[in-house]
Structures are given as structure tokens and as C-alpha cells.
Amino acid sequence: MENFNQTPTPTLKEKYVAISDREGFLKISDFAIKELQRQSKSIAAFLDGDEGSAPEYNLGEGLRYKGSSGNYSDMKIHIDDL
């Protein structure tokens, strides 16, 4: 039986596009804890491999992001790569 009253779950992009900057970047801190249950500094370190010191954990290759995990509070990721 179909439930026609069920609201579809928004995508991450739909949830956060309104708070991304005009270039489409979103602060890591805006979603890290809420969506990933991780601190911003942990997510930032995964993006750049802890400022390049841990290349085995650099998961950001091919993703658009700004900043570095050394200043994780200002690090941003592009909304399309979220």
C-alpha cells in the first residue's frame, strides 16, 4: 500500500544549498556533526590528508574544497561534492 502523505527525504544538497556561499561552497562545520557525527577537524583532515601529512587518509582527491585542515574552522567544500 502506498503512503501518499510521506514527504520525500531531501538530499544533502537540498538541505544546505541555502547556506552555501555565492560560489557554492559550504563550511565543513555547517554539516559535519549533524550529518556525519564527526567533528569538523576530522572531516577537514580527511579532505586534505591532515595537511598532506597523512596521504593515506586524503579522501578529498577530485573534490572541490577551499582551505586546509590546519585552519579547519574556515575549510569549505563545494555543495555539489557534499
C-alpha positions in Angstrom: 0.0 0.0 0.0 1.4 3.4 -0.9 1.6 6.2 1.6 0.8 9.5 -0.3 1.3 11.6 2.9 5.0 10.7 3.2 7.4 13.7 2.5 10.5 12.7 0.5 13.8 13.0 2.3 15.8 16.0 1.0 19.2 15.4 -0.4 22.2 16.9 1.4 22.5 19.5 -1.4 18.8 20.5 -1.0 19.3 20.8 2.8 22.3 23.1 2.6 22.2 25.0 -0.7 20.6 28.0 1.0 23.6 28.5 3.3 26.3 27.9 0.7 28.2 31.0 -0.4 27.8 32.5 -3.9 30.4 30.2 -5.3 28.6 27.2 -4.0 30.9 26.4 -1.0 29.7 25.3 2.4 31.6 25.4 5.7 32.5 21.9 6.9 31.2 23.0 10.4 27.7 23.5 8.9 27.1 19.8 8.4 29.9 17.7 10.0 28.3 16.9 13.3 24.7 16.9 12.2 25.2 14.7 9.1 28.3 12.7 9.8 28.5 12.7 13.6 32.2 13.8 13.3 33.9 17.0 14.4 34.8 19.5 11.7 38.6 18.9 12.2 38.2 15.2 11.5 36.3 15.8 8.2 38.7 18.6 7.2 41.7 16.2 7.8 40.1 13.6 5.6 39.8 16.1 2.7 43.4 17.1 2.6 45.1 14.2 4.4 45.8 16.2 7.5 47.5 19.0 5.6 49.3 16.4 3.5 51.0 14.7 6.4 48.8 11.5 6.1 48.3 10.9 2.3 46.7 7.5 3.1 43.8 9.4 4.6 43.5 12.0 1.8 39.9 11.3 0.6 39.5 14.7 -1.0 41.1 14.0 -4.3 38.8 15.1 -7.1 36.6 17.1 -4.7 36.4 20.9 -4.7 37.3 22.4 -1.4 38.9 25.5 0.0 41.3 25.9 2.9 43.3 23.4 4.8 42.7 21.2 7.9 45.3 23.4 9.7 42.5 26.0 9.9 39.6 23.6 9.8 37.1 26.2 11.1 37.3 28.0 7.8 37.5 25.0 5.5 34.7 24.7 2.9 33.6 22.0 0.4 31.6 22.6 -2.7 27.9 21.8 -2.4 28.0 19.5 -5.4 30.7 17.5 -3.8 28.9 17.2 -0.5 
